[in-house]
């Protein structure tokens, strides 16, 4: 029997996620308190972008704090198989791939405050 979802979990051994932040960690620019602006290294966009991508793919994401230390983030995706008629008809040129990569690097560099 095939499962309806594929589950992927990632755990860390950091301080965990304060309960008062709940699912706010999946909102744009959200960062937990307790660190000075200099200590905060991220933009608060990572989990927001992950959630948006999962929403587009009919997936879900959630977290739970571990008993000892750290947290576990789990996300699910529907276990779907593409129809046989879905085949790649053309390969992307290296120039196209390079231009898209440069565009993404520029976009992501715009969200970081230095």
ABEGO torsion letter per residue (X at the ends): XBBABBBBBBBBABAEBBAAAEAAAABBGBBBBGBBAAABABAGAAAAAAAAAAAAAGBBBBBBBBAABEBBBBBBBBBBBBBAABBBABBBBAAAAAAAAAAAAAAAAAABBX
